[in-house]
Amino acid sequence: MRWRLDLAGAVVAEPQVLFLDEPTAGLDPRSRTALWEVLRDLVSGGTTLLLTTQYLEEADQLADQIVVIDHGNSIAEGTSEELEQRVGGERIELTVTARTHVAAAESVLAAIAVGEVQITQRTRTLTAPVRGGTRELSRALDELEARGVEVAEVGLRRPTLDDVFLALTGYLAEPPADKTVVAAGEAATSRPA
């Protein structure tokens, strides 16, 4: 409640620039989504927003420009899309129905992957970076069917900011306290800071 009062006090004056440090830390998903809408409204009304966050989804949702900081140094900067392009193309992500199918699925994906196939044994999920998107997905599904591998779920996805962070830093997706993503969002109508 104290945090909500602080935010209300900050926005009632319709500031030209608003600095927020980890604005959604500790909020439940509903409150976080509501706060994101308030922040979007502020930006669309002309406020320049500078926020720090370790929640990469938040940076992706709110920021026009993102700066990735590692050990106090800026290591990458750009829009969410520009940063995702640095990591590379699409990924095939699939879940097989049985643990006994994981090895065969890995073999199929390794043949078309442009990098290492990641496996999460607990969920029987495999992720492979590919070039050629739907063409490679179709090829993989045909080969999996030919080998009798049953697929529970499959999808083709672009890299996320989590993927970007991991590729740029080599650290775990949940960074230590000194790993922060600084995101600055500014609407076209915002006044210069």
Rosetta constraint file for C-alpha pairs under 8 A:
AtomPair CA 1 CA 5 HARMONIC 6.32 0.50
AtomPair CA 2 CA 6 HARMONIC 6.27 0.50
AtomPair CA 3 CA 7 HARMONIC 6.23 0.50
AtomPair CA 4 CA 8 HARMONIC 6.08 0.50
AtomPair CA 5 CA 9 HARMONIC 6.09 0.50
AtomPair CA 6 CA 10 HARMONIC 6.23 0.50
AtomPair CA 7 CA 11 HARMONIC 6.24 0.50
AtomPair CA 8 CA 12 HARMONIC 5.94 0.50
AtomPair CA 9 CA 13 HARMONIC 7.32 0.50
AtomPair CA 10 CA 14 HARMONIC 7.70 0.50
AtomPair CA 10 CA 15 HARMONIC 7.38 0.50
AtomPair CA 10 CA 18 HARMONIC 7.77 0.50
AtomPair CA 11 CA 15 HARMONIC 6.39 0.50
AtomPair CA 11 CA 42 HARMONIC 7.90 0.50
AtomPair CA 14 CA 42 HARMONIC 7.85 0.50
AtomPair CA 14 CA 47 HARMONIC 7.33 0.50
AtomPair CA 15 CA 47 HARMONIC 6.20 0.50
AtomPair CA 16 CA 46 HARMONIC 6.95 0.50
AtomPair CA 16 CA 47 HARMONIC 4.74 0.50
AtomPair CA 16 CA 48 HARMONIC 6.00 0.50
AtomPair CA 16 CA 190 HARMONIC 7.68 0.50
AtomPair CA 16 CA 191 HARMONIC 6.68 0.50
AtomPair CA 16 CA 193 HARMONIC 7.32 0.50
AtomPair CA 17 CA 47 HARMONIC 5.52 0.50
AtomPair CA 17 CA 48 HARMONIC 4.60 0.50
AtomPair CA 17 CA 49 HARMONIC 5.84 0.50
AtomPair CA 17 CA 50 HARMONIC 7.56 0.50
AtomPair CA 17 CA 193 HARMONIC 6.41 0.50
AtomPair CA 18 CA 47 HARMONIC 6.96 0.50
AtomPair CA 18 CA 48 HARMONIC 6.24 0.50
AtomPair CA 18 CA 49 HARMONIC 4.95 0.50
AtomPair CA 18 CA 50 HARMONIC 6.23 0.50
AtomPair CA 19 CA 49 HARMONIC 6.10 0.50
AtomPair CA 19 CA 50 HARMONIC 4.89 0.50
AtomPair CA 19 CA 51 HARMONIC 5.75 0.50
AtomPair CA 20 CA 49 HARMONIC 7.62 0.50
AtomPair CA 20 CA 50 HARMONIC 6.31 0.50
AtomPair CA 20 CA 51 HARMONIC 4.61 0.50
AtomPair CA 20 CA 52 HARMONIC 6.55 0.50
AtomPair CA 21 CA 51 HARMONIC 5.58 0.50
AtomPair CA 21 CA 52 HARMONIC 4.93 0.50
AtomPair CA 21 CA 53 HARMONIC 6.76 0.50
AtomPair CA 22 CA 51 HARMONIC 6.97 0.50
AtomPair CA 22 CA 52 HARMONIC 5.50 0.50
AtomPair CA 22 CA 53 HARMONIC 4.81 0.50
AtomPair CA 22 CA 54 HARMONIC 7.36 0.50
AtomPair CA 23 CA 51 HARMONIC 7.60 0.50
AtomPair CA 23 CA 52 HARMONIC 7.98 0.50
AtomPair CA 23 CA 53 HARMONIC 7.58 0.50
AtomPair CA 24 CA 32 HARMONIC 5.73 0.50
AtomPair CA 24 CA 35 HARMONIC 7.58 0.50
AtomPair CA 27 CA 31 HARMONIC 5.85 0.50
AtomPair CA 27 CA 32 HARMONIC 5.70 0.50
AtomPair CA 28 CA 32 HARMONIC 6.10 0.50
AtomPair CA 29 CA 33 HARMONIC 6.16 0.50
AtomPair CA 30 CA 34 HARMONIC 6.27 0.50
AtomPair CA 31 CA 35 HARMONIC 6.11 0.50
AtomPair CA 32 CA 36 HARMONIC 6.19 0.50
AtomPair CA 33 CA 37 HARMONIC 6.45 0.50
AtomPair CA 34 CA 38 HARMONIC 6.48 0.50
AtomPair CA 35 CA 39 HARMONIC 6.20 0.50
AtomPair CA 36 CA 40 HARMONIC 6.11 0.50
AtomPair CA 36 CA 62 HARMONIC 7.23 0.50
AtomPair CA 37 CA 41 HARMONIC 6.16 0.50
AtomPair CA 38 CA 42 HARMONIC 6.31 0.50
AtomPair CA 39 CA 43 HARMONIC 6.28 0.50
AtomPair CA 39 CA 49 HARMONIC 7.99 0.50
AtomPair CA 39 CA 62 HARMONIC 7.94 0.50
AtomPair CA 40 CA 44 HARMONIC 6.08 0.50
AtomPair CA 40 CA 62 HARMONIC 7.11 0.50
AtomPair CA 41 CA 45 HARMONIC 6.09 0.50
AtomPair CA 42 CA 46 HARMONIC 6.58 0.50
AtomPair CA 42 CA 47 HARMONIC 5.49 0.50
AtomPair CA 43 CA 47 HARMONIC 4.67 0.50
AtomPair CA 43 CA 48 HARMONIC 6.02 0.50
AtomPair CA 43 CA 49 HARMONIC 6.71 0.50
AtomPair CA 43 CA 185 HARMONIC 7.43 0.50
AtomPair CA 43 CA 186 HARMONIC 6.08 0.50
AtomPair CA 43 CA 187 HARMONIC 5.42 0.50
AtomPair CA 43 CA 190 HARMONIC 7.02 0.50
AtomPair CA 44 CA 187 HARMONIC 5.63 0.50
AtomPair CA 44 CA 188 HARMONIC 7.98 0.50
AtomPair CA 44 CA 189 HARMONIC 7.05 0.50
AtomPair CA 44 CA 190 HARMONIC 7.65 0.50
AtomPair CA 45 CA 187 HARMONIC 7.98 0.50
AtomPair CA 45 CA 189 HARMONIC 7.31 0.50
AtomPair CA 45 CA 190 HARMONIC 7.37 0.50
AtomPair CA 46 CA 186 HARMONIC 7.81 0.50
AtomPair CA 46 CA 187 HARMONIC 6.39 0.50
AtomPair CA 46 CA 188 HARMONIC 7.83 0.50
AtomPair CA 46 CA 189 HARMONIC 5.21 0.50
AtomPair CA 46 CA 190 HARMONIC 3.83 0.50
AtomPair CA 46 CA 191 HARMONIC 6.26 0.50
AtomPair CA 47 CA 186 HARMONIC 7.16 0.50
AtomPair CA 47 CA 187 HARMONIC 7.56 0.50
AtomPair CA 47 CA 190 HARMONIC 5.53 0.50
AtomPair CA 47 CA 191 HARMONIC 7.10 0.50
AtomPair CA 48 CA 184 HARMONIC 7.91 0.50
AtomPair CA 48 CA 185 HARMONIC 6.57 0.50
AtomPair CA 48 CA 186 HARMONIC 4.90 0.50
AtomPair CA 48 CA 187 HARMONIC 7.11 0.50
AtomPair CA 48 CA 190 HARMONIC 5.83 0.50
AtomPair CA 48 CA 191 HARMONIC 7.07 0.50
AtomPair CA 48 CA 192 HARMONIC 7.60 0.50
AtomPair CA 48 CA 193 HARMONIC 6.92 0.50
AtomPair CA 49 CA 184 HARMONIC 5.90 0.50
AtomPair CA 49 CA 185 HARMONIC 5.35 0.50
AtomPair CA 49 CA 186 HARMONIC 6.13 0.50
AtomPair CA 50 CA 182 HARMONIC 7.70 0.50
AtomPair CA 50 CA 183 HARMONIC 6.27 0.50
AtomPair CA 50 CA 184 HARMONIC 4.39 0.50
AtomPair CA 50 CA 185 HARMONIC 6.36 0.50
AtomPair CA 51 CA 182 HARMONIC 6.07 0.50
AtomPair CA 51 CA 183 HARMONIC 5.39 0.50
AtomPair CA 51 CA 184 HARMONIC 5.95 0.50
AtomPair CA 52 CA 180 HARMONIC 6.83 0.50
AtomPair CA 52 CA 181 HARMONIC 6.00 0.50
AtomPair CA 52 CA 182 HARMONIC 4.34 0.50
AtomPair CA 52 CA 183 HARMONIC 5.89 0.50
AtomPair CA 53 CA 58 HARMONIC 7.31 0.50
AtomPair CA 53 CA 59 HARMONIC 7.01 0.50
AtomPair CA 53 CA 180 HARMONIC 6.09 0.50
AtomPair CA 53 CA 181 HARMONIC 5.41 0.50
AtomPair CA 53 CA 182 HARMONIC 6.12 0.50
AtomPair CA 53 CA 183 HARMONIC 7.24 0.50
AtomPair CA 54 CA 174 HARMONIC 7.86 0.50
AtomPair CA 54 CA 175 HARMONIC 7.52 0.50
AtomPair CA 54 CA 179 HARMONIC 7.32 0.50
AtomPair CA 54 CA 180 HARMONIC 5.22 0.50
AtomPair CA 54 CA 181 HARMONIC 5.57 0.50
AtomPair CA 55 CA 59 HARMONIC 6.76 0.50
AtomPair CA 55 CA 181 HARMONIC 7.89 0.50
AtomPair CA 56 CA 60 HARMONIC 6.17 0.50
AtomPair CA 56 CA 161 HARMONIC 5.87 0.50
AtomPair CA 56 CA 162 HARMONIC 6.32 0.50
AtomPair CA 56 CA 181 HARMONIC 7.28 0.50
AtomPair CA 57 CA 61 HARMONIC 6.07 0.50
AtomPair CA 57 CA 161 HARMONIC 7.21 0.50
AtomPair CA 58 CA 62 HARMONIC 6.03 0.50
AtomPair CA 58 CA 63 HARMONIC 7.97 0.50
AtomPair CA 59 CA 63 HARMONIC 5.27 0.50
AtomPair CA 59 CA 66 HARMONIC 7.10 0.50
AtomPair CA 59 CA 181 HARMONIC 7.61 0.50
AtomPair CA 59 CA 182 HARMONIC 7.86 0.50
AtomPair CA 59 CA 183 HARMONIC 5.69 0.50
AtomPair CA 60 CA 80 HARMONIC 5.95 0.50
AtomPair CA 60 CA 161 HARMONIC 7.05 0.50
AtomPair CA 62 CA 183 HARMONIC 7.89 0.50
AtomPair CA 62 CA 185 HARMONIC 6.30 0.50
AtomPair CA 63 CA 79 HARMONIC 7.66 0.50
AtomPair CA 63 CA 80 HARMONIC 7.76 0.50
AtomPair CA 63 CA 183 HARMONIC 5.48 0.50
AtomPair CA 63 CA 184 HARMONIC 5.39 0.50
AtomPair CA 63 CA 185 HARMONIC 4.14 0.50
AtomPair CA 63 CA 186 HARMONIC 7.51 0.50
AtomPair CA 64 CA 79 HARMONIC 5.81 0.50
AtomPair CA 64 CA 80 HARMONIC 7.48 0.50
AtomPair CA 64 CA 183 HARMONIC 7.75 0.50
AtomPair CA 64 CA 184 HARMONIC 6.42 0.50
AtomPair CA 64 CA 185 HARMONIC 4.55 0.50
AtomPair CA 64 CA 186 HARMONIC 6.29 0.50
AtomPair CA 64 CA 187 HARMONIC 7.94 0.50
AtomPair CA 65 CA 77 HARMONIC 7.20 0.50
AtomPair CA 65 CA 78 HARMONIC 5.35 0.50
AtomPair CA 65 CA 79 HARMONIC 4.72 0.50
AtomPair CA 65 CA 80 HARMONIC 7.16 0.50
AtomPair CA 65 CA 183 HARMONIC 6.11 0.50
AtomPair CA 65 CA 184 HARMONIC 5.36 0.50
AtomPair CA 65 CA 185 HARMONIC 5.98 0.50
AtomPair CA 66 CA 77 HARMONIC 5.56 0.50
AtomPair CA 66 CA 78 HARMONIC 5.43 0.50
AtomPair CA 66 CA 79 HARMONIC 5.83 0.50
AtomPair CA 66 CA 80 HARMONIC 6.76 0.50
AtomPair CA 66 CA 181 HARMONIC 7.33 0.50
AtomPair CA 66 CA 182 HARMONIC 6.14 0.50
AtomPair CA 66 CA 183 HARMONIC 4.40 0.50
AtomPair CA 66 CA 184 HARMONIC 6.07 0.50
AtomPair CA 67 CA 74 HARMONIC 6.55 0.50
AtomPair CA 67 CA 75 HARMONIC 7.58 0.50
AtomPair CA 67 CA 76 HARMONIC 5.77 0.50
AtomPair CA 67 CA 77 HARMONIC 4.38 0.50
AtomPair CA 67 CA 78 HARMONIC 6.72 0.50
AtomPair CA 67 CA 181 HARMONIC 6.24 0.50
AtomPair CA 67 CA 182 HARMONIC 5.24 0.50
AtomPair CA 67 CA 183 HARMONIC 5.99 0.50
AtomPair CA 67 CA 184 HARMONIC 7.93 0.50
AtomPair CA 68 CA 74 HARMONIC 5.78 0.50
AtomPair CA 68 CA 75 HARMONIC 5.77 0.50
AtomPair CA 68 CA 76 HARMONIC 5.22 0.50
AtomPair CA 68 CA 77 HARMONIC 6.32 0.50
AtomPair CA 68 CA 165 HARMONIC 7.70 0.50
AtomPair CA 68 CA 180 HARMONIC 6.96 0.50
AtomPair CA 68 CA 181 HARMONIC 4.82 0.50
AtomPair CA 68 CA 182 HARMONIC 6.20 0.50
AtomPair CA 69 CA 73 HARMONIC 5.23 0.50
AtomPair CA 69 CA 74 HARMONIC 4.40 0.50
AtomPair CA 69 CA 75 HARMONIC 5.80 0.50
AtomPair CA 69 CA 76 HARMONIC 7.42 0.50
AtomPair CA 69 CA 179 HARMONIC 6.58 0.50
AtomPair CA 69 CA 180 HARMONIC 5.83 0.50
AtomPair CA 69 CA 181 HARMONIC 5.86 0.50
AtomPair CA 69 CA 182 HARMONIC 7.04 0.50
AtomPair CA 70 CA 74 HARMONIC 6.43 0.50
AtomPair CA 70 CA 75 HARMONIC 6.55 0.50
AtomPair CA 70 CA 169 HARMONIC 7.24 0.50
AtomPair CA 70 CA 178 HARMONIC 7.27 0.50
AtomPair CA 70 CA 179 HARMONIC 5.51 0.50
AtomPair CA 70 CA 180 HARMONIC 7.04 0.50
AtomPair CA 71 CA 178 HARMONIC 6.15 0.50
AtomPair CA 71 CA 179 HARMONIC 6.61 0.50
AtomPair CA 72 CA 178 HARMONIC 7.55 0.50
AtomPair CA 75 CA 168 HARMONIC 7.61 0.50
AtomPair CA 76 CA 83 HARMONIC 7.57 0.50
AtomPair CA 76 CA 168 HARMONIC 7.96 0.50
AtomPair CA 77 CA 83 HARMONIC 7.18 0.50
AtomPair CA 78 CA 82 HARMONIC 5.69 0.50
AtomPair CA 78 CA 83 HARMONIC 5.97 0.50
AtomPair CA 79 CA 83 HARMONIC 6.22 0.50
AtomPair CA 80 CA 84 HARMONIC 6.15 0.50
AtomPair CA 80 CA 161 HARMONIC 7.09 0.50
AtomPair CA 81 CA 85 HARMONIC 6.16 0.50
AtomPair CA 82 CA 86 HARMONIC 6.60 0.50
AtomPair CA 83 CA 87 HARMONIC 7.12 0.50
AtomPair CA 83 CA 161 HARMONIC 7.47 0.50
AtomPair CA 83 CA 164 HARMONIC 6.56 0.50
AtomPair CA 84 CA 88 HARMONIC 6.96 0.50
AtomPair CA 84 CA 158 HARMONIC 7.74 0.50
AtomPair CA 84 CA 159 HARMONIC 5.66 0.50
AtomPair CA 84 CA 160 HARMONIC 6.34 0.50
AtomPair CA 84 CA 161 HARMONIC 6.42 0.50
AtomPair CA 84 CA 163 HARMONIC 7.75 0.50
AtomPair CA 84 CA 164 HARMONIC 5.94 0.50
AtomPair CA 85 CA 89 HARMONIC 6.91 0.50
AtomPair CA 85 CA 159 HARMONIC 7.81 0.50
AtomPair CA 86 CA 164 HARMONIC 7.49 0.50
AtomPair CA 87 CA 159 HARMONIC 6.98 0.50
AtomPair CA 87 CA 163 HARMONIC 7.23 0.50
AtomPair CA 87 CA 164 HARMONIC 5.82 0.50
AtomPair CA 87 CA 167 HARMONIC 6.62 0.50
AtomPair CA 88 CA 159 HARMONIC 7.37 0.50
AtomPair CA 89 CA 129 HARMONIC 6.78 0.50
AtomPair CA 89 CA 130 HARMONIC 6.35 0.50
AtomPair CA 89 CA 131 HARMONIC 5.94 0.50
AtomPair CA 89 CA 158 HARMONIC 6.60 0.50
AtomPair CA 89 CA 159 HARMONIC 7.14 0.50
AtomPair CA 90 CA 129 HARMONIC 5.89 0.50
AtomPair CA 90 CA 130 HARMONIC 5.69 0.50
AtomPair CA 90 CA 131 HARMONIC 6.62 0.50
AtomPair CA 90 CA 133 HARMONIC 6.16 0.50
AtomPair CA 90 CA 156 HARMONIC 6.61 0.50
AtomPair CA 90 CA 157 HARMONIC 5.52 0.50
AtomPair CA 90 CA 158 HARMONIC 4.58 0.50
AtomPair CA 90 CA 159 HARMONIC 6.37 0.50
AtomPair CA 91 CA 127 HARMONIC 6.38 0.50
AtomPair CA 91 CA 128 HARMONIC 5.32 0.50
AtomPair CA 91 CA 129 HARMONIC 4.29 0.50
AtomPair CA 91 CA 130 HARMONIC 5.64 0.50
AtomPair CA 91 CA 133 HARMONIC 7.69 0.50
AtomPair CA 91 CA 156 HARMONIC 5.62 0.50
AtomPair CA 91 CA 157 HARMONIC 5.27 0.50
AtomPair CA 91 CA 158 HARMONIC 6.17 0.50
AtomPair CA 91 CA 159 HARMONIC 7.08 0.50
AtomPair CA 92 CA 126 HARMONIC 8.00 0.50
AtomPair CA 92 CA 127 HARMONIC 5.60 0.50
AtomPair CA 92 CA 128 HARMONIC 5.27 0.50
AtomPair CA 92 CA 129 HARMONIC 6.46 0.50
AtomPair CA 92 CA 130 HARMONIC 6.96 0.50
AtomPair CA 92 CA 133 HARMONIC 7.93 0.50
AtomPair CA 92 CA 137 HARMONIC 6.61 0.50
AtomPair CA 92 CA 154 HARMONIC 7.35 0.50
AtomPair CA 92 CA 155 HARMONIC 5.89 0.50
AtomPair CA 92 CA 156 HARMONIC 4.68 0.50
AtomPair CA 92 CA 157 HARMONIC 6.55 0.50
AtomPair CA 93 CA 125 HARMONIC 7.01 0.50
AtomPair CA 93 CA 126 HARMONIC 5.69 0.50
AtomPair CA 93 CA 127 HARMONIC 4.37 0.50
AtomPair CA 93 CA 128 HARMONIC 6.56 0.50
AtomPair CA 93 CA 154 HARMONIC 5.72 0.50
AtomPair CA 93 CA 155 HARMONIC 5.32 0.50
AtomPair CA 93 CA 156 HARMONIC 6.24 0.50
AtomPair CA 93 CA 157 HARMONIC 7.42 0.50
AtomPair CA 94 CA 125 HARMONIC 5.56 0.50
AtomPair CA 94 CA 126 HARMONIC 5.44 0.50
AtomPair CA 94 CA 127 HARMONIC 6.58 0.50
AtomPair CA 94 CA 151 HARMONIC 6.94 0.50
AtomPair CA 94 CA 152 HARMONIC 7.54 0.50
AtomPair CA 94 CA 153 HARMONIC 5.46 0.50
AtomPair CA 94 CA 154 HARMONIC 4.17 0.50
AtomPair CA 94 CA 155 HARMONIC 6.33 0.50
AtomPair CA 95 CA 123 HARMONIC 7.22 0.50
AtomPair CA 95 CA 124 HARMONIC 5.44 0.50
AtomPair CA 95 CA 125 HARMONIC 4.21 0.50
AtomPair CA 95 CA 126 HARMONIC 6.31 0.50
AtomPair CA 95 CA 151 HARMONIC 5.87 0.50
AtomPair CA 95 CA 152 HARMONIC 5.49 0.50
AtomPair CA 95 CA 153 HARMONIC 5.11 0.50
AtomPair CA 95 CA 154 HARMONIC 6.42 0.50
AtomPair CA 96 CA 101 HARMONIC 6.37 0.50
AtomPair CA 96 CA 102 HARMONIC 6.66 0.50
AtomPair CA 96 CA 105 HARMONIC 7.70 0.50
AtomPair CA 96 CA 124 HARMONIC 5.77 0.50
AtomPair CA 96 CA 125 HARMONIC 6.65 0.50
AtomPair CA 96 CA 149 HARMONIC 7.19 0.50
AtomPair CA 96 CA 150 HARMONIC 5.79 0.50
AtomPair CA 96 CA 151 HARMONIC 4.32 0.50
AtomPair CA 96 CA 152 HARMONIC 5.30 0.50
AtomPair CA 96 CA 153 HARMONIC 7.12 0.50
AtomPair CA 97 CA 101 HARMONIC 7.38 0.50
AtomPair CA 97 CA 124 HARMONIC 7.46 0.50
AtomPair CA 97 CA 150 HARMONIC 5.71 0.50
AtomPair CA 97 CA 151 HARMONIC 5.70 0.50
AtomPair CA 97 CA 152 HARMONIC 5.30 0.50
AtomPair CA 98 CA 102 HARMONIC 7.26 0.50
AtomPair CA 98 CA 124 HARMONIC 7.25 0.50
AtomPair CA 98 CA 150 HARMONIC 7.65 0.50
AtomPair CA 99 CA 121 HARMONIC 7.58 0.50
AtomPair CA 99 CA 124 HARMONIC 6.16 0.50
AtomPair CA 101 CA 105 HARMONIC 6.13 0.50
AtomPair CA 101 CA 149 HARMONIC 5.73 0.50
AtomPair CA 101 CA 150 HARMONIC 7.41 0.50
AtomPair CA 102 CA 106 HARMONIC 6.06 0.50
AtomPair CA 102 CA 121 HARMONIC 7.97 0.50
AtomPair CA 102 CA 124 HARMONIC 6.46 0.50
AtomPair CA 102 CA 126 HARMONIC 7.89 0.50
AtomPair CA 103 CA 107 HARMONIC 6.27 0.50
AtomPair CA 104 CA 108 HARMONIC 6.37 0.50
AtomPair CA 104 CA 144 HARMONIC 7.85 0.50
AtomPair CA 104 CA 147 HARMONIC 7.64 0.50
AtomPair CA 104 CA 149 HARMONIC 7.19 0.50
AtomPair CA 105 CA 109 HARMONIC 6.18 0.50
AtomPair CA 105 CA 126 HARMONIC 7.76 0.50
AtomPair CA 105 CA 144 HARMONIC 6.63 0.50
AtomPair CA 105 CA 149 HARMONIC 6.95 0.50
AtomPair CA 106 CA 110 HARMONIC 5.87 0.50
AtomPair CA 106 CA 117 HARMONIC 6.90 0.50
AtomPair CA 106 CA 119 HARMONIC 8.00 0.50
AtomPair CA 106 CA 126 HARMONIC 7.09 0.50
AtomPair CA 107 CA 111 HARMONIC 6.45 0.50
AtomPair CA 108 CA 112 HARMONIC 7.18 0.50
AtomPair CA 108 CA 140 HARMONIC 6.39 0.50
AtomPair CA 108 CA 143 HARMONIC 6.77 0.50
AtomPair CA 108 CA 144 HARMONIC 6.84 0.50
AtomPair CA 109 CA 113 HARMONIC 5.83 0.50
AtomPair CA 109 CA 117 HARMONIC 6.96 0.50
AtomPair CA 109 CA 128 HARMONIC 6.30 0.50
AtomPair CA 109 CA 140 HARMONIC 6.61 0.50
AtomPair CA 110 CA 116 HARMONIC 7.31 0.50
AtomPair CA 110 CA 117 HARMONIC 6.22 0.50
AtomPair CA 110 CA 128 HARMONIC 7.41 0.50
AtomPair CA 112 CA 130 HARMONIC 6.65 0.50
AtomPair CA 112 CA 136 HARMONIC 6.91 0.50
AtomPair CA 112 CA 140 HARMONIC 7.72 0.50
AtomPair CA 113 CA 117 HARMONIC 7.02 0.50
AtomPair CA 113 CA 128 HARMONIC 5.53 0.50
AtomPair CA 113 CA 129 HARMONIC 5.39 0.50
AtomPair CA 113 CA 130 HARMONIC 4.92 0.50
AtomPair CA 113 CA 131 HARMONIC 7.74 0.50
AtomPair CA 114 CA 128 HARMONIC 7.69 0.50
AtomPair CA 114 CA 129 HARMONIC 5.67 0.50
AtomPair CA 114 CA 130 HARMONIC 5.36 0.50
AtomPair CA 114 CA 131 HARMONIC 7.02 0.50
AtomPair CA 115 CA 128 HARMONIC 7.01 0.50
AtomPair CA 115 CA 129 HARMONIC 5.84 0.50
AtomPair CA 115 CA 130 HARMONIC 7.69 0.50
AtomPair CA 116 CA 128 HARMONIC 6.64 0.50
AtomPair CA 116 CA 129 HARMONIC 7.39 0.50
AtomPair CA 117 CA 126 HARMONIC 6.68 0.50
AtomPair CA 117 CA 127 HARMONIC 5.64 0.50
AtomPair CA 117 CA 128 HARMONIC 4.60 0.50
AtomPair CA 117 CA 129 HARMONIC 7.26 0.50
AtomPair CA 118 CA 126 HARMONIC 5.58 0.50
AtomPair CA 118 CA 127 HARMONIC 5.08 0.50
AtomPair CA 118 CA 128 HARMONIC 6.46 0.50
AtomPair CA 119 CA 124 HARMONIC 7.17 0.50
AtomPair CA 119 CA 125 HARMONIC 5.81 0.50
AtomPair CA 119 CA 126 HARMONIC 4.53 0.50
AtomPair CA 119 CA 127 HARMONIC 6.54 0.50
AtomPair CA 120 CA 124 HARMONIC 5.74 0.50
AtomPair CA 120 CA 125 HARMONIC 5.19 0.50
AtomPair CA 120 CA 126 HARMONIC 6.41 0.50
AtomPair CA 121 CA 125 HARMONIC 6.69 0.50
AtomPair CA 130 CA 136 HARMONIC 7.11 0.50
AtomPair CA 131 CA 136 HARMONIC 7.34 0.50
AtomPair CA 132 CA 136 HARMONIC 5.68 0.50
AtomPair CA 133 CA 137 HARMONIC 6.23 0.50
AtomPair CA 133 CA 156 HARMONIC 7.01 0.50
AtomPair CA 134 CA 138 HARMONIC 6.01 0.50
AtomPair CA 134 CA 156 HARMONIC 7.42 0.50
AtomPair CA 135 CA 139 HARMONIC 6.25 0.50
AtomPair CA 136 CA 140 HARMONIC 6.05 0.50
AtomPair CA 137 CA 141 HARMONIC 6.18 0.50
AtomPair CA 137 CA 156 HARMONIC 7.29 0.50
AtomPair CA 138 CA 142 HARMONIC 6.19 0.50
AtomPair CA 139 CA 143 HARMONIC 6.31 0.50
AtomPair CA 140 CA 144 HARMONIC 6.05 0.50
AtomPair CA 141 CA 145 HARMONIC 6.09 0.50
AtomPair CA 142 CA 146 HARMONIC 6.20 0.50
AtomPair CA 143 CA 147 HARMONIC 6.27 0.50
AtomPair CA 144 CA 148 HARMONIC 6.24 0.50
AtomPair CA 144 CA 149 HARMONIC 5.10 0.50
AtomPair CA 144 CA 150 HARMONIC 7.41 0.50
AtomPair CA 145 CA 149 HARMONIC 5.73 0.50
AtomPair CA 145 CA 150 HARMONIC 7.08 0.50
AtomPair CA 159 CA 163 HARMONIC 5.75 0.50
AtomPair CA 159 CA 164 HARMONIC 7.15 0.50
AtomPair CA 160 CA 164 HARMONIC 6.44 0.50
AtomPair CA 161 CA 165 HARMONIC 6.05 0.50
AtomPair CA 162 CA 166 HARMONIC 6.21 0.50
AtomPair CA 162 CA 173 HARMONIC 6.07 0.50
AtomPair CA 163 CA 167 HARMONIC 6.08 0.50
AtomPair CA 164 CA 168 HARMONIC 6.02 0.50
AtomPair CA 165 CA 169 HARMONIC 5.96 0.50
AtomPair CA 165 CA 170 HARMONIC 7.56 0.50
AtomPair CA 165 CA 171 HARMONIC 7.68 0.50
AtomPair CA 165 CA 173 HARMONIC 7.11 0.50
AtomPair CA 166 CA 170 HARMONIC 4.85 0.50
AtomPair CA 166 CA 171 HARMONIC 5.56 0.50
AtomPair CA 166 CA 172 HARMONIC 6.45 0.50
AtomPair CA 166 CA 173 HARMONIC 6.26 0.50
AtomPair CA 171 CA 175 HARMONIC 6.81 0.50
AtomPair CA 175 CA 179 HARMONIC 5.30 0.50
AtomPair CA 175 CA 180 HARMONIC 7.63 0.50
AtomPair CA 186 CA 190 HARMONIC 6.10 0.50
